[in-house]
């Protein structure tokens, strides 16, 4: 052993450990953003947003219909729950339609496009037959089914246009015909104008605006050139201006934008102003469910077109922002489904449904806020009206079916579904470890003996 100069053994010094670089601590906000982005990019995000968002909007709408319609029902010498029971029945039927649509294959949806369009055109023409069609609030767009039940065929015209146009554009895209403007416009635009003409015969310009928005959404998805898009938009705008100028009622509605007094510029803005009053008196958290003041005869159509105003009065800013967030999530999910698919029919149909629901929600909420003229369209899935609820829920079922049909979503759903009743060929089923249901990983196959086949 070597010794030091003093004769003592050298001191054993501990070897220095190499410095280990510690990872930099991630910012909590950045960590939360990363987790949210990972959750947002999961295959089933659109599926859950569409399913959960639509159900929440429908359930909250049922609650608000019951609250907003009680006084109107009592004023008509009807039970307080009269409108709620009708809306609940429509919601149950709509849920069945949603389930059926979500389980139907895409080929069956395409096969139903032409029969639905033919049925919608027939019913919309039947509205104009004396003795069959009936007028409600000045619009000849209803058919009586007996008793207090009525149907508005123009609401089913929206669904018919979406399915038929999606099938038409998908067929033309497969044949490489959408590069020619005549194939892009014919027969899509003439058929859309036929539906618009049947609607305008009854005077329902609000529904005509929604149908026009669907048409332009489909043309935009089909890749219409700017000149063609602007040309069709100019023609539609010119026709709309003529229809507004020739109707004193529509001119009065246009004059009520931003009105703060019931009599503004000689126009009767009672409904628009009291809608603003309802929203202004709600505050942050509202006056409480059922405690609205404006629904006591001050606000017309409190349970239909202006139900968003009653929601703001009773649930406050928190309630209205929640409704807006649900519609925004539903719109984003629809855009995501349309953008991630390779099937042209799915892309056009999902884009058409998303345009329909988003445009109708914007027009309704914009009218309640005083930013747009009152168009007389209900808030989708939220306002009272079975004729509007049934086709909308079927359209939501379409989006759910398309979201489930995505390959990544289909694989994720198959991994989450338990498989019962599978037995081995040997007869007896060996004991298995308890299955953990909170994981998506596949289990490794159990080891077999050398003699087992």
One Martini backbone bead per residue (centre of mass of N, CA, C, O) as a GRO file, in nm:
protein
  453
    1UNK     BB    1   0.093   0.037   0.026
    2UNK     BB    2   0.081   0.347  -0.015
    3UNK     BB    3   0.252   0.628   0.117
    4UNK     BB    4   0.306   0.895   0.276
    5UNK     BB    5   0.531   1.122   0.402
    6UNK     BB    6   0.419   1.054   0.705
    7UNK     BB    7   0.325   0.729   0.694
    8UNK     BB    8   0.041   0.749   0.598
    9UNK     BB    9  -0.237   0.666   0.473
   10UNK     BB   10  -0.428   0.747   0.236
   11UNK     BB   11  -0.703   0.925   0.166
   12UNK     BB   12  -1.025   0.836   0.090
   13UNK     BB   13  -1.193   0.965  -0.175
   14UNK     BB   14  -1.474   1.064  -0.298
   15UNK     BB   15  -1.634   1.030  -0.573
   16UNK     BB   16  -1.755   1.218  -0.818
   17UNK     BB   17  -2.053   1.297  -0.930
   18UNK     BB   18  -2.225   1.337  -1.191
   19UNK     BB   19  -2.394   1.578  -1.329
   20UNK     BB   20  -2.743   1.620  -1.319
   21UNK     BB   21  -2.981   1.719  -1.530
   22UNK     BB   22  -3.251   1.904  -1.466
   23UNK     BB   23  -3.557   1.946  -1.537
   24UNK     BB   24  -3.751   2.182  -1.622
   25UNK     BB   25  -3.998   2.345  -1.496
   26UNK     BB   26  -4.324   2.348  -1.558
   27UNK     BB   27  -4.563   2.539  -1.627
   28UNK     BB   28  -4.880   2.523  -1.512
   29UNK     BB   29  -5.013   2.646  -1.762
   30UNK     BB   30  -4.865   2.467  -1.969
   31UNK     BB   31  -4.959   2.197  -1.852
   32UNK     BB   32  -5.261   2.249  -1.889
   33UNK     BB   33  -5.245   2.295  -2.195
   34UNK     BB   34  -5.130   2.017  -2.270
   35UNK     BB   35  -5.361   1.847  -2.157
   36UNK     BB   36  -5.589   1.981  -2.318
   37UNK     BB   37  -5.473   1.914  -2.598
   38UNK     BB   38  -5.474   1.609  -2.569
   39UNK     BB   39  -5.779   1.583  -2.512
   40UNK     BB   40  -5.868   1.733  -2.780
   41UNK     BB   41  -5.707   1.506  -2.973
   42UNK     BB   42  -5.894   1.293  -2.937
   43UNK     BB   43  -6.099   1.079  -3.107
   44UNK     BB   44  -6.369   1.133  -2.897
   45UNK     BB   45  -6.429   1.436  -2.875
   46UNK     BB   46  -6.654   1.489  -3.084
   47UNK     BB   47  -6.853   1.279  -2.980
   48UNK     BB   48  -6.890   1.401  -2.690
   49UNK     BB   49  -6.970   1.689  -2.772
   50UNK     BB   50  -7.225   1.619  -2.928
   51UNK     BB   51  -7.372   1.449  -2.720
   52UNK     BB   52  -7.347   1.631  -2.465
   53UNK     BB   53  -7.432   1.909  -2.580
   54UNK     BB   54  -7.716   1.832  -2.687
   55UNK     BB   55  -7.833   1.724  -2.420
   56UNK     BB   56  -7.794   1.980  -2.251
   57UNK     BB   57  -7.962   2.169  -2.425
   58UNK     BB   58  -8.228   2.008  -2.408
   59UNK     BB   59  -8.263   2.002  -2.100
   60UNK     BB   60  -8.247   2.308  -2.052
   61UNK     BB   61  -8.485   2.368  -2.243
   62UNK     BB   62  -8.703   2.224  -2.080
   63UNK     BB   63  -8.678   2.398  -1.829
   64UNK     BB   64  -8.734   2.675  -1.973
   65UNK     BB   65  -9.007   2.605  -2.092
   66UNK     BB   66  -9.150   2.560  -1.822
   67UNK     BB   67  -9.091   2.848  -1.710
   68UNK     BB   68  -9.191   3.032  -1.968
   69UNK     BB   69  -9.498   2.884  -2.016
   70UNK     BB   70  -9.693   2.908  -1.776
   71UNK     BB   71  -9.833   3.184  -1.818
   72UNK     BB   72  -9.935   3.136  -2.105
   73UNK     BB   73 -10.113   2.891  -2.034
   74UNK     BB   74 -10.295   3.035  -1.821
   75UNK     BB   75 -10.397   3.258  -2.021
   76UNK     BB   76 -10.526   3.003  -2.203
   77UNK     BB   77 -10.660   2.793  -2.006
   78UNK     BB   78 -10.413   2.611  -1.920
   79UNK     BB   79 -10.196   2.418  -1.818
   80UNK     BB   80  -9.879   2.485  -1.703
   81UNK     BB   81  -9.762   2.200  -1.857
   82UNK     BB   82  -9.839   2.195  -2.159
   83UNK     BB   83  -9.577   2.272  -2.321
   84UNK     BB   84  -9.388   2.073  -2.180
   85UNK     BB   85  -9.525   1.808  -2.268
   86UNK     BB   86  -9.487   1.850  -2.570
   87UNK     BB   87  -9.177   1.882  -2.562
   88UNK     BB   88  -9.116   1.609  -2.429
   89UNK     BB   89  -9.236   1.435  -2.652
   90UNK     BB   90  -9.048   1.543  -2.874
   91UNK     BB   91  -8.784   1.456  -2.730
   92UNK     BB   92  -8.837   1.154  -2.733
   93UNK     BB   93  -8.864   1.124  -3.039
   94UNK     BB   94  -8.590   1.256  -3.101
   95UNK     BB   95  -8.417   1.043  -2.952
   96UNK     BB   96  -8.494   0.814  -3.143
   97UNK     BB   97  -8.390   0.950  -3.400
   98UNK     BB   98  -8.100   0.980  -3.303
   99UNK     BB   99  -8.042   0.679  -3.263
  100UNK     BB  100  -8.101   0.591  -3.551
  101UNK     BB  101  -7.902   0.784  -3.699
  102UNK     BB  102  -7.639   0.683  -3.537
  103UNK     BB  103  -7.684   0.367  -3.662
  104UNK     BB  104  -7.667   0.446  -3.944
  105UNK     BB  105  -7.551   0.415  -4.237
  106UNK     BB  106  -7.436   0.604  -4.492
  107UNK     BB  107  -7.595   0.466  -4.725
  108UNK     BB  108  -7.877   0.518  -4.598
  109UNK     BB  109  -7.865   0.824  -4.596
  110UNK     BB  110  -7.839   0.849  -4.905
  111UNK     BB  111  -8.105   0.695  -4.974
  112UNK     BB  112  -8.293   0.916  -4.809
  113UNK     BB  113  -8.265   1.190  -4.957
  114UNK     BB  114  -8.491   1.182  -5.180
  115UNK     BB  115  -8.744   1.114  -5.007
  116UNK     BB  116  -8.719   1.361  -4.819
  117UNK     BB  117  -8.738   1.577  -5.038
  118UNK     BB  118  -9.013   1.494  -5.156
  119UNK     BB  119  -9.172   1.521  -4.890
  120UNK     BB  120  -9.110   1.820  -4.834
  121UNK     BB  121  -9.228   1.939  -5.096
  122UNK     BB  122  -9.514   1.831  -5.059
  123UNK     BB  123  -9.575   1.969  -4.782
  124UNK     BB  124  -9.510   2.263  -4.875
  125UNK     BB  125  -9.738   2.260  -5.090
  126UNK     BB  126  -9.978   2.182  -4.895
  127UNK     BB  127  -9.991   2.450  -4.734
  128UNK     BB  128 -10.135   2.614  -4.988
  129UNK     BB  129 -10.387   2.459  -4.930
  130UNK     BB  130 -10.699   2.498  -4.881
  131UNK     BB  131 -10.775   2.355  -4.555
  132UNK     BB  132 -10.472   2.263  -4.465
  133UNK     BB  133 -10.345   2.515  -4.428
  134UNK     BB  134 -10.192   2.736  -4.177
  135UNK     BB  135 -10.187   3.025  -3.975
  136UNK     BB  136  -9.901   3.171  -3.790
  137UNK     BB  137  -9.829   3.483  -3.732
  138UNK     BB  138  -9.874   3.528  -4.064
  139UNK     BB  139  -9.781   3.228  -4.139
  140UNK     BB  140  -9.803   2.993  -4.418
  141UNK     BB  141  -9.652   2.695  -4.248
  142UNK     BB  142  -9.897   2.497  -4.168
  143UNK     BB  143 -10.014   2.176  -4.029
  144UNK     BB  144 -10.282   2.009  -3.918
  145UNK     BB  145 -10.318   1.713  -3.682
  146UNK     BB  146 -10.489   1.776  -3.452
  147UNK     BB  147 -10.573   1.977  -3.232
  148UNK     BB  148 -10.257   2.094  -3.093
  149UNK     BB  149 -10.126   1.975  -3.354
  150UNK     BB  150  -9.837   2.067  -3.546
  151UNK     BB  151  -9.672   2.135  -3.869
  152UNK     BB  152  -9.346   2.232  -4.016
  153UNK     BB  153  -9.208   2.164  -4.319
  154UNK     BB  154  -8.962   2.366  -4.339
  155UNK     BB  155  -8.784   2.217  -4.127
  156UNK     BB  156  -8.744   1.961  -4.317
  157UNK     BB  157  -8.602   2.116  -4.551
  158UNK     BB  158  -8.322   2.133  -4.424
  159UNK     BB  159  -8.259   1.830  -4.415
  160UNK     BB  160  -8.308   1.775  -4.716
  161UNK     BB  161  -8.086   1.963  -4.829
  162UNK     BB  162  -7.842   1.835  -4.693
  163UNK     BB  163  -7.864   1.543  -4.800
  164UNK     BB  164  -7.898   1.594  -5.105
  165UNK     BB  165  -7.649   1.780  -5.150
  166UNK     BB  166  -7.435   1.584  -5.045
  167UNK     BB  167  -7.488   1.363  -5.255
  168UNK     BB  168  -7.448   1.532  -5.510
  169UNK     BB  169  -7.157   1.639  -5.455
  170UNK     BB  170  -7.025   1.360  -5.419
  171UNK     BB  171  -7.081   1.253  -5.706
  172UNK     BB  172  -6.934   1.486  -5.856
  173UNK     BB  173  -6.658   1.446  -5.726
  174UNK     BB  174  -6.609   1.154  -5.830
  175UNK     BB  175  -6.640   1.282  -6.143
  176UNK     BB  176  -6.496   1.564  -6.170
  177UNK     BB  177  -6.732   1.827  -6.178
  178UNK     BB  178  -6.661   2.078  -5.973
  179UNK     BB  179  -6.485   2.253  -6.184
  180UNK     BB  180  -6.769   2.324  -6.290
  181UNK     BB  181  -7.007   2.562  -6.253
  182UNK     BB  182  -7.263   2.412  -6.362
  183UNK     BB  183  -7.232   2.162  -6.167
  184UNK     BB  184  -7.241   2.331  -5.900
  185UNK     BB  185  -7.536   2.468  -5.954
  186UNK     BB  186  -7.641   2.214  -6.113
  187UNK     BB  187  -7.933   2.156  -5.921
  188UNK     BB  188  -7.893   2.310  -5.650
  189UNK     BB  189  -8.005   2.601  -5.679
  190UNK     BB  190  -8.291   2.541  -5.794
  191UNK     BB  191  -8.386   2.369  -5.551
  192UNK     BB  192  -8.339   2.584  -5.337
  193UNK     BB  193  -8.536   2.792  -5.471
  194UNK     BB  194  -8.784   2.616  -5.441
  195UNK     BB  195  -8.787   2.611  -5.134
  196UNK     BB  196  -8.787   2.919  -5.096
  197UNK     BB  197  -9.054   2.972  -5.246
  198UNK     BB  198  -9.237   2.801  -5.057
  199UNK     BB  199  -9.170   2.966  -4.805
  200UNK     BB  200  -9.243   3.261  -4.915
  201UNK     BB  201  -9.546   3.207  -4.959
  202UNK     BB  202  -9.579   3.218  -4.629
  203UNK     BB  203  -9.362   3.448  -4.505
  204UNK     BB  204  -9.083   3.289  -4.409
  205UNK     BB  205  -8.780   3.443  -4.377
  206UNK     BB  206  -8.616   3.298  -4.157
  207UNK     BB  207  -8.600   3.017  -4.293
  208UNK     BB  208  -8.475   3.125  -4.558
  209UNK     BB  209  -8.206   3.214  -4.432
  210UNK     BB  210  -8.113   2.934  -4.340
  211UNK     BB  211  -8.117   2.804  -4.622
  212UNK     BB  212  -7.909   2.999  -4.744
  213UNK     BB  213  -7.677   2.925  -4.552
  214UNK     BB  214  -7.657   2.631  -4.640
  215UNK     BB  215  -7.592   2.682  -4.935
  216UNK     BB  216  -7.324   2.844  -4.885
  217UNK     BB  217  -7.181   2.625  -4.723
  218UNK     BB  218  -7.174   2.414  -4.953
  219UNK     BB  219  -7.022   2.588  -5.162
  220UNK     BB  220  -6.770   2.626  -4.989
  221UNK     BB  221  -6.702   2.320  -4.958
  222UNK     BB  222  -6.690   2.281  -5.283
  223UNK     BB  223  -6.509   2.527  -5.397
  224UNK     BB  224  -6.608   2.795  -5.474
  225UNK     BB  225  -6.554   3.054  -5.638
  226UNK     BB  226  -6.555   3.383  -5.577
  227UNK     BB  227  -6.732   3.481  -5.811
  228UNK     BB  228  -6.962   3.280  -5.765
  229UNK     BB  229  -7.020   3.347  -5.472
  230UNK     BB  230  -7.078   3.652  -5.511
  231UNK     BB  231  -7.305   3.623  -5.718
  232UNK     BB  232  -7.508   3.463  -5.547
  233UNK     BB  233  -7.507   3.663  -5.309
  234UNK     BB  234  -7.616   3.906  -5.468
  235UNK     BB  235  -7.885   3.785  -5.553
  236UNK     BB  236  -7.987   3.721  -5.266
  237UNK     BB  237  -7.965   4.014  -5.159
  238UNK     BB  238  -8.159   4.144  -5.362
  239UNK     BB  239  -8.408   3.977  -5.291
  240UNK     BB  240  -8.411   4.052  -4.990
  241UNK     BB  241  -8.450   4.361  -5.027
  242UNK     BB  242  -8.719   4.343  -5.174
  243UNK     BB  243  -8.875   4.191  -4.948
  244UNK     BB  244  -8.831   4.416  -4.734
  245UNK     BB  245  -8.942   4.671  -4.886
  246UNK     BB  246  -9.240   4.525  -4.938
  247UNK     BB  247  -9.242   4.513  -4.606
  248UNK     BB  248  -9.341   4.664  -4.319
  249UNK     BB  249  -9.266   4.452  -4.109
  250UNK     BB  250  -8.963   4.422  -4.190
  251UNK     BB  251  -8.889   4.722  -4.158
  252UNK     BB  252  -8.956   4.733  -3.854
  253UNK     BB  253  -8.745   4.522  -3.766
  254UNK     BB  254  -8.501   4.682  -3.874
  255UNK     BB  255  -8.559   4.941  -3.683
  256UNK     BB  256  -8.504   4.762  -3.399
  257UNK     BB  257  -8.211   4.795  -3.401
  258UNK     BB  258  -8.103   4.902  -3.090
  259UNK     BB  259  -8.345   4.945  -2.925
  260UNK     BB  260  -8.478   5.133  -2.613
  261UNK     BB  261  -8.772   5.176  -2.724
  262UNK     BB  262  -9.089   5.081  -2.802
  263UNK     BB  263  -9.075   5.362  -2.967
  264UNK     BB  264  -8.893   5.352  -3.281
  265UNK     BB  265  -8.942   5.545  -3.542
  266UNK     BB  266  -9.256   5.427  -3.548
  267UNK     BB  267  -9.187   5.154  -3.425
  268UNK     BB  268  -9.263   4.835  -3.291
  269UNK     BB  269  -9.034   4.743  -3.005
  270UNK     BB  270  -9.133   4.566  -2.767
  271UNK     BB  271  -8.985   4.291  -2.786
  272UNK     BB  272  -8.692   4.389  -2.807
  273UNK     BB  273  -8.683   4.561  -2.545
  274UNK     BB  274  -8.777   4.335  -2.340
  275UNK     BB  275  -8.536   4.154  -2.395
  276UNK     BB  276  -8.330   4.354  -2.276
  277UNK     BB  277  -8.456   4.375  -1.996
  278UNK     BB  278  -8.416   4.081  -1.917
  279UNK     BB  279  -8.106   4.076  -1.939
  280UNK     BB  280  -8.046   4.323  -1.747
  281UNK     BB  281  -8.199   4.188  -1.481
  282UNK     BB  282  -8.006   3.930  -1.424
  283UNK     BB  283  -7.713   3.950  -1.419
  284UNK     BB  284  -7.500   3.708  -1.320
  285UNK     BB  285  -7.724   3.483  -1.169
  286UNK     BB  286  -7.994   3.590  -1.142
  287UNK     BB  287  -8.334   3.555  -1.009
  288UNK     BB  288  -8.421   3.272  -1.078
  289UNK     BB  289  -8.595   2.999  -1.114
  290UNK     BB  290  -8.913   3.134  -1.213
  291UNK     BB  291  -8.845   3.473  -1.163
  292UNK     BB  292  -8.969   3.604  -1.394
  293UNK     BB  293  -9.121   3.906  -1.526
  294UNK     BB  294  -9.153   3.918  -1.845
  295UNK     BB  295  -9.346   3.654  -1.871
  296UNK     BB  296  -9.599   3.841  -1.761
  297UNK     BB  297  -9.678   3.966  -2.070
  298UNK     BB  298  -9.429   4.146  -2.179
  299UNK     BB  299  -9.305   3.893  -2.341
  300UNK     BB  300  -9.312   3.778  -2.637
  301UNK     BB  301  -9.230   3.464  -2.696
  302UNK     BB  302  -9.079   3.333  -2.434
  303UNK     BB  303  -9.073   3.005  -2.534
  304UNK     BB  304  -8.934   3.065  -2.813
  305UNK     BB  305  -8.767   3.313  -2.951
  306UNK     BB  306  -8.723   3.442  -2.626
  307UNK     BB  307  -8.573   3.233  -2.427
  308UNK     BB  308  -8.294   3.372  -2.384
  309UNK     BB  309  -8.404   3.606  -2.210
  310UNK     BB  310  -8.511   3.432  -1.975
  311UNK     BB  311  -8.240   3.303  -1.912
  312UNK     BB  312  -8.098   3.573  -1.836
  313UNK     BB  313  -8.296   3.644  -1.600
  314UNK     BB  314  -8.271   3.365  -1.429
  315UNK     BB  315  -7.938   3.288  -1.490
  316UNK     BB  316  -7.785   3.493  -1.630
  317UNK     BB  317  -7.471   3.517  -1.747
  318UNK     BB  318  -7.398   3.224  -1.683
  319UNK     BB  319  -7.625   3.092  -1.853
  320UNK     BB  320  -7.566   3.220  -2.132
  321UNK     BB  321  -7.267   3.127  -2.152
  322UNK     BB  322  -7.333   2.827  -2.143
  323UNK     BB  323  -7.494   2.817  -2.404
  324UNK     BB  324  -7.271   2.927  -2.587
  325UNK     BB  325  -7.063   2.704  -2.524
  326UNK     BB  326  -7.230   2.466  -2.634
  327UNK     BB  327  -7.253   2.573  -2.926
  328UNK     BB  328  -6.949   2.598  -2.976
  329UNK     BB  329  -6.883   2.297  -2.932
  330UNK     BB  330  -7.073   2.192  -3.152
  331UNK     BB  331  -6.942   2.345  -3.389
  332UNK     BB  332  -6.656   2.234  -3.360
  333UNK     BB  333  -6.725   1.934  -3.392
  334UNK     BB  334  -6.843   1.959  -3.678
  335UNK     BB  335  -6.585   2.067  -3.811
  336UNK     BB  336  -6.407   1.826  -3.735
  337UNK     BB  337  -6.561   1.611  -3.888
  338UNK     BB  338  -6.540   1.751  -4.171
  339UNK     BB  339  -6.211   1.773  -4.168
  340UNK     BB  340  -6.134   1.441  -4.108
  341UNK     BB  341  -6.261   1.339  -4.357
  342UNK     BB  342  -6.280   1.137  -4.677
  343UNK     BB  343  -6.583   1.169  -4.709
  344UNK     BB  344  -6.778   1.373  -4.892
  345UNK     BB  345  -7.056   1.333  -4.765
  346UNK     BB  346  -6.972   1.385  -4.473
  347UNK     BB  347  -6.863   1.668  -4.517
  348UNK     BB  348  -7.125   1.802  -4.628
  349UNK     BB  349  -7.322   1.718  -4.403
  350UNK     BB  350  -7.168   1.829  -4.157
  351UNK     BB  351  -7.148   2.121  -4.266
  352UNK     BB  352  -7.454   2.171  -4.298
  353UNK     BB  353  -7.541   2.123  -4.004
  354UNK     BB  354  -7.352   2.332  -3.875
  355UNK     BB  355  -7.463   2.576  -4.028
  356UNK     BB  356  -7.752   2.555  -3.936
  357UNK     BB  357  -7.717   2.573  -3.623
  358UNK     BB  358  -7.534   2.823  -3.609
  359UNK     BB  359  -7.707   3.029  -3.769
  360UNK     BB  360  -7.963   3.005  -3.593
  361UNK     BB  361  -7.831   3.090  -3.325
  362UNK     BB  362  -7.727   3.367  -3.417
  363UNK     BB  363  -7.999   3.490  -3.503
  364UNK     BB  364  -8.148   3.460  -3.234
  365UNK     BB  365  -7.942   3.597  -3.040
  366UNK     BB  366  -7.912   3.862  -3.202
  367UNK     BB  367  -8.211   3.949  -3.162
  368UNK     BB  368  -8.211   3.958  -2.850
  369UNK     BB  369  -7.957   4.167  -2.843
  370UNK     BB  370  -8.009   4.380  -3.094
  371UNK     BB  371  -7.819   4.304  -3.366
  372UNK     BB  372  -8.076   4.182  -3.504
  373UNK     BB  373  -8.334   4.098  -3.664
  374UNK     BB  374  -8.640   3.967  -3.630
  375UNK     BB  375  -8.698   3.627  -3.763
  376UNK     BB  376  -8.854   3.381  -3.613
  377UNK     BB  377  -8.638   3.186  -3.484
  378UNK     BB  378  -8.534   2.925  -3.320
  379UNK     BB  379  -8.359   2.768  -3.076
  380UNK     BB  380  -8.174   2.510  -3.097
  381UNK     BB  381  -8.297   2.263  -2.872
  382UNK     BB  382  -8.454   2.500  -2.683
  383UNK     BB  383  -8.702   2.572  -2.801
  384UNK     BB  384  -9.018   2.574  -2.870
  385UNK     BB  385  -9.078   2.297  -3.090
  386UNK     BB  386  -9.123   2.009  -3.268
  387UNK     BB  387  -9.056   2.079  -3.570
  388UNK     BB  388  -8.758   2.166  -3.488
  389UNK     BB  389  -8.654   1.926  -3.309
  390UNK     BB  390  -8.661   1.669  -3.485
  391UNK     BB  391  -8.459   1.740  -3.723
  392UNK     BB  392  -8.226   1.824  -3.534
  393UNK     BB  393  -8.184   1.545  -3.393
  394UNK     BB  394  -8.126   1.394  -3.651
  395UNK     BB  395  -7.875   1.565  -3.721
  396UNK     BB  396  -7.718   1.484  -3.468
  397UNK     BB  397  -7.710   1.185  -3.542
  398UNK     BB  398  -7.532   1.227  -3.786
  399UNK     BB  399  -7.282   1.335  -3.637
  400UNK     BB  400  -7.244   1.084  -3.461
  401UNK     BB  401  -7.204   0.884  -3.692
  402UNK     BB  402  -6.954   1.029  -3.811
  403UNK     BB  403  -6.778   1.019  -3.552
  404UNK     BB  404  -6.783   0.700  -3.534
  405UNK     BB  405  -6.660   0.651  -3.836
  406UNK     BB  406  -6.399   0.708  -3.744
  407UNK     BB  407  -6.126   0.515  -3.719
  408UNK     BB  408  -6.020   0.608  -3.439
  409UNK     BB  409  -6.296   0.598  -3.295
  410UNK     BB  410  -6.361   0.302  -3.352
  411UNK     BB  411  -6.117   0.186  -3.199
  412UNK     BB  412  -6.178   0.316  -2.922
  413UNK     BB  413  -6.458   0.183  -2.886
  414UNK     BB  414  -6.365  -0.118  -2.910
  415UNK     BB  415  -6.173  -0.104  -2.655
  416UNK     BB  416  -6.424  -0.028  -2.451
  417UNK     BB  417  -6.568  -0.290  -2.522
  418UNK     BB  418  -6.699  -0.549  -2.381
  419UNK     BB  419  -6.649  -0.911  -2.393
  420UNK     BB  420  -6.890  -1.149  -2.388
  421UNK     BB  421  -6.906  -1.514  -2.401
  422UNK     BB  422  -6.618  -1.614  -2.438
  423UNK     BB  423  -6.491  -1.928  -2.539
  424UNK     BB  424  -6.310  -2.196  -2.530
  425UNK     BB  425  -6.251  -2.493  -2.691
  426UNK     BB  426  -6.198  -2.672  -2.419
  427UNK     BB  427  -6.453  -2.534  -2.240
  428UNK     BB  428  -6.322  -2.430  -1.999
  429UNK     BB  429  -6.288  -2.140  -1.809
  430UNK     BB  430  -6.050  -1.962  -1.705
  431UNK     BB  431  -5.925  -1.783  -1.474
  432UNK     BB  432  -5.947  -1.435  -1.416
  433UNK     BB  433  -5.859  -1.138  -1.390
  434UNK     BB  434  -5.965  -0.855  -1.300
  435UNK     BB  435  -6.114  -0.608  -1.468
  436UNK     BB  436  -6.014  -0.300  -1.597
  437UNK     BB  437  -6.219  -0.018  -1.688
  438UNK     BB  438  -5.993   0.239  -1.670
  439UNK     BB  439  -5.882   0.129  -1.952
  440UNK     BB  440  -5.731   0.109  -2.300
  441UNK     BB  441  -5.564  -0.133  -2.279
  442UNK     BB  442  -5.422  -0.413  -2.388
  443UNK     BB  443  -5.402  -0.732  -2.312
  444UNK     BB  444  -5.215  -0.987  -2.258
  445UNK     BB  445  -5.190  -1.294  -2.347
  446UNK     BB  446  -5.239  -1.586  -2.223
  447UNK     BB  447  -5.076  -1.852  -2.128
  448UNK     BB  448  -4.992  -2.157  -2.281
  449UNK     BB  449  -4.973  -2.469  -2.318
  450UNK     BB  450  -4.806  -2.699  -2.514
  451UNK     BB  451  -5.084  -2.883  -2.565
  452UNK     BB  452  -5.232  -2.645  -2.675
  453UNK     BB  453  -5.453  -2.536  -2.957
   0.00000   0.00000   0.00000
